[in-house]
Amino acid sequence: MDDAIAVRDLVVDRGGRRVLDGISCRVPRGAVTGLLGPSGSGKTTFMRAVVGVQLVSGGTITVLGRPAGTPALRHRVGYLTQAPSVYADLTVRENARYFAALYGRGRAEADQAISDVGLASAAGQLVATLSGGQRSRASLACALVGEPELVILDEPTVGQDPVLRADLWARFHAMAAAGTTLLVSSHVMDEAARCDRLLLIRQGRLIADDSPAAVRATAGVDDLDEAFLRLIRAGEAGPATMDATNGREQS
């Protein structure tokens, strides 16, 4: 499978601190890849680097065959930030139609994007009057309205109720089935099982790059939370490695 994103030896320093430390990984096209890790592990910095808005200290990032941040990628990559990135003094519909126009799309595409994120009933409301979860979905609609080839979503399900979370994940997988590539970050490990592939990072280092099933097998447990903990402990143990059969560390 072709790669939508290829990262090699990525290093990012911010404020005198190393935030990402030599990360190398690939994100396959047409799949949902989860970027999982605790808060402060470097997920947002990694996504910013992929989008091309983060200064990097070393390494290379190739996105859809071009260097990250290349102007030609602007209409091919959609990016949802953690903070809502819509205009509070406009309605949901006005925001979606504005961003649709930037991508050369029409009103029908804007209205469809609003419907896809479950905001059709609130389309006429000012963003300033929405709840936090609704604002996040309004931002998501604007990120998706241009039908980008690659979608970068920074914790898109935070603040959403279980039903909406399930609906959003169903939408993400439908997009992937149609050929869109999605990189979705979360610090909630129960969302890891919803991904086709996982990138697990901790303290700026990549500790796993595999399918959920393979991560479980490597750790020797069925629970992904426990698998993540075992991989962390194995890494902290230095030369110790994980016995994939019984989950015990061996020298």
PLY file of the C-alpha trace (Angstrom):
ply
format ascii 1.0
element vertex 251
property float x
property float y
property float z
element edge 250
property int vertex1
property int vertex2
end_header
0.00 0.00 0.00
1.29 3.49 -0.88
2.15 5.86 1.95
0.32 9.15 2.40
2.88 10.29 4.98
6.50 9.23 5.38
8.45 10.55 8.37
12.15 9.94 8.87
14.22 10.86 11.94
11.92 13.74 12.92
13.26 15.96 15.70
11.44 18.98 17.12
12.75 21.25 19.88
10.54 23.85 21.53
11.48 26.20 24.35
14.78 24.46 24.88
13.08 21.09 25.29
13.11 18.14 22.88
9.47 17.43 22.07
9.93 14.82 19.32
13.03 12.68 19.39
13.94 10.92 16.14
10.53 9.64 15.05
10.34 7.56 11.87
7.04 6.12 10.63
4.71 5.78 7.67
0.97 6.39 7.33
-0.70 4.24 4.64
-3.19 5.70 2.18
-6.88 4.96 2.50
-6.80 3.96 6.17
-7.51 5.38 9.62
-4.26 5.68 11.55
-4.50 6.52 15.22
-1.88 8.68 16.92
-2.19 7.63 20.55
-0.39 8.73 23.66
-0.86 10.57 26.96
-1.32 14.33 27.09
1.99 16.07 26.53
3.53 13.19 24.59
4.01 15.24 21.41
0.92 14.31 19.38
-0.09 17.86 18.46
3.49 18.82 17.64
3.75 15.78 15.36
0.56 16.76 13.55
1.68 20.37 13.17
4.92 19.12 11.65
3.02 16.95 9.17
0.80 19.86 8.16
3.89 22.05 7.76
3.24 24.71 10.40
5.81 23.49 12.92
9.51 24.33 12.72
11.55 21.14 12.89
15.11 20.67 14.10
15.88 17.66 11.95
14.52 14.88 9.78
12.19 14.83 6.78
8.43 14.60 6.28
6.89 13.70 2.93
3.15 14.24 2.51
1.34 12.92 -0.57
4.68 12.75 -2.34
5.76 16.32 -1.48
7.68 17.94 1.39
5.40 18.87 4.29
4.15 22.45 4.06
4.46 22.70 0.28
1.89 25.25 -0.99
0.52 22.70 -3.47
-0.69 20.60 -0.51
-2.98 23.26 0.93
-6.05 22.07 -0.96
-5.17 18.40 -0.53
-4.85 18.31 3.26
-7.56 19.07 5.82
-6.53 19.93 9.38
-8.66 20.05 12.52
-6.91 21.70 15.47
-7.79 21.03 19.10
-9.11 24.56 19.55
-12.17 25.41 17.42
-11.04 27.13 14.22
-14.28 28.74 13.07
-15.70 32.26 13.27
-17.83 32.76 16.39
-19.84 35.61 14.87
-21.00 33.51 11.90
-23.51 30.68 11.83
-22.44 27.08 11.32
-23.77 27.26 7.75
-21.99 30.54 6.99
-18.71 29.11 8.26
-19.05 25.93 6.20
-19.99 27.85 3.06
-17.09 30.25 3.53
-14.57 27.41 3.79
-16.28 25.59 0.93
-15.75 28.65 -1.27
-12.04 28.66 -0.40
-11.83 25.11 -1.74
-13.90 25.87 -4.82
-16.90 23.97 -3.47
-20.55 24.97 -3.43
-23.39 25.28 -0.96
-24.45 21.67 -1.42
-21.04 20.42 -0.27
-21.14 22.77 2.72
-24.58 21.56 3.76
-23.48 17.93 3.35
-20.42 18.48 5.55
-22.65 19.97 8.26
-24.97 16.98 8.05
-22.06 14.53 8.16
-20.97 15.83 11.57
-24.50 15.83 12.99
-25.09 19.59 13.05
-27.90 19.95 10.50
-30.35 21.05 13.20
-27.92 23.74 14.39
-26.84 24.99 10.96
-28.50 28.38 11.48
-27.03 29.01 14.92
-24.18 31.39 15.62
-21.07 29.45 16.56
-20.79 31.62 19.69
-24.01 30.04 21.00
-22.87 26.43 20.52
-21.58 24.06 23.17
-17.90 23.13 23.15
-18.60 19.80 21.49
-20.74 21.45 18.83
-18.03 24.00 18.09
-15.57 21.17 17.59
-17.94 19.52 15.12
-18.44 22.83 13.30
-14.66 23.01 12.89
-14.64 19.41 11.69
-17.24 20.21 9.04
-15.04 23.04 7.76
-12.01 20.74 7.67
-13.90 18.14 5.64
-15.85 20.38 3.28
-13.06 20.50 0.69
-12.99 16.68 0.47
-9.20 16.55 1.05
-7.12 13.47 0.25
-5.53 13.56 3.70
-7.31 14.60 6.89
-5.38 15.40 10.08
-7.67 15.40 13.13
-6.35 16.47 16.53
-8.57 14.83 19.17
-11.83 15.26 17.19
-14.01 13.30 19.61
-13.16 15.20 22.81
-16.34 16.53 24.41
-18.65 14.37 22.29
-21.19 11.98 23.81
-20.85 8.22 23.12
-23.46 8.19 20.35
-21.83 11.08 18.48
-18.39 9.53 18.95
-19.63 6.31 17.37
-21.22 8.27 14.51
-18.01 10.21 13.88
-15.90 7.06 13.82
-18.34 5.48 11.38
-17.94 8.56 9.21
-14.14 8.36 9.41
-14.16 4.73 8.26
-16.57 5.52 5.43
-14.17 8.21 4.26
-11.24 5.78 4.42
-13.22 3.20 2.45
-13.70 5.86 -0.24
-9.93 6.45 -0.39
-9.33 9.28 2.08
-6.41 8.95 4.49
-7.04 9.93 8.11
-4.57 10.55 10.93
-6.55 10.86 14.16
-5.03 11.68 17.54
-6.42 10.74 20.93
-5.25 10.19 24.49
-8.16 7.78 25.10
-6.93 4.26 24.52
-10.39 2.77 23.95
-10.39 4.60 20.62
-7.26 2.74 19.54
-9.30 -0.34 18.65
-11.26 1.73 16.12
-8.13 2.41 14.06
-6.64 0.37 11.22
-3.13 1.19 12.38
-1.61 2.71 15.50
1.26 5.05 16.21
1.89 5.04 19.96
4.12 7.78 21.31
5.36 8.64 24.76
7.65 11.50 25.77
8.32 12.31 22.14
9.38 8.82 21.12
7.57 6.25 19.01
7.05 3.03 20.96
4.76 1.17 18.53
3.83 1.37 14.84
1.50 -1.48 13.94
-2.09 -2.70 13.75
-4.11 -2.98 16.98
-3.98 -6.78 16.71
-0.20 -6.76 16.31
0.22 -4.38 19.27
-1.83 -6.76 21.42
0.20 -9.73 20.21
3.52 -8.01 20.90
2.45 -7.17 24.44
0.82 -10.54 25.00
-2.50 -9.12 26.22
-5.93 -8.42 24.70
-6.52 -5.06 26.40
-4.91 -2.16 24.50
-4.55 -0.07 27.68
-2.54 -2.84 29.27
-0.62 -3.42 26.03
0.42 0.24 25.99
1.60 0.03 29.61
3.61 -3.12 28.91
5.29 -1.55 25.89
6.23 1.47 28.01
7.71 -0.75 30.72
9.57 -2.82 28.15
11.09 0.35 26.69
12.09 1.65 30.10
13.77 -1.67 30.85
16.36 -0.95 28.15
17.59 -4.16 26.53
14.71 -6.22 27.89
12.25 -7.35 25.24
8.65 -8.50 25.38
7.85 -12.17 24.90
4.92 -11.94 22.47
3.65 -15.33 23.56
3.19 -14.82 27.29
3.81 -11.09 27.81
6.77 -11.61 30.15
9.94 -9.59 29.82
13.05 -11.50 28.88
16.64 -10.34 28.70
0 1
1 2
2 3
3 4
4 5
5 6
6 7
7 8
8 9
9 10
10 11
11 12
12 13
13 14
14 15
15 16
16 17
17 18
18 19
19 20
20 21
21 22
22 23
23 24
24 25
25 26
26 27
27 28
28 29
29 30
30 31
31 32
32 33
33 34
34 35
35 36
36 37
37 38
38 39
39 40
40 41
41 42
42 43
43 44
44 45
45 46
46 47
47 48
48 49
49 50
50 51
51 52
52 53
53 54
54 55
55 56
56 57
57 58
58 59
59 60
60 61
61 62
62 63
63 64
64 65
65 66
66 67
67 68
68 69
69 70
70 71
71 72
72 73
73 74
74 75
75 76
76 77
77 78
78 79
79 80
80 81
81 82
82 83
83 84
84 85
85 86
86 87
87 88
88 89
89 90
90 91
91 92
92 93
93 94
94 95
95 96
96 97
97 98
98 99
99 100
100 101
101 102
102 103
103 104
104 105
105 106
106 107
107 108
108 109
109 110
110 111
111 112
112 113
113 114
114 115
115 116
116 117
117 118
118 119
119 120
120 121
121 122
122 123
123 124
124 125
125 126
126 127
127 128
128 129
129 130
130 131
131 132
132 133
133 134
134 135
135 136
136 137
137 138
138 139
139 140
140 141
141 142
142 143
143 144
144 145
145 146
146 147
147 148
148 149
149 150
150 151
151 152
152 153
153 154
154 155
155 156
156 157
157 158
158 159
159 160
160 161
161 162
162 163
163 164
164 165
165 166
166 167
167 168
168 169
169 170
170 171
171 172
172 173
173 174
174 175
175 176
176 177
177 178
178 179
179 180
180 181
181 182
182 183
183 184
184 185
185 186
186 187
187 188
188 189
189 190
190 191
191 192
192 193
193 194
194 195
195 196
196 197
197 198
198 199
199 200
200 201
201 202
202 203
203 204
204 205
205 206
206 207
207 208
208 209
209 210
210 211
211 212
212 213
213 214
214 215
215 216
216 217
217 218
218 219
219 220
220 221
221 222
222 223
223 224
224 225
225 226
226 227
227 228
228 229
229 230
230 231
231 232
232 233
233 234
234 235
235 236
236 237
237 238
238 239
239 240
240 241
241 242
242 243
243 244
244 245
245 246
246 247
247 248
248 249
249 250
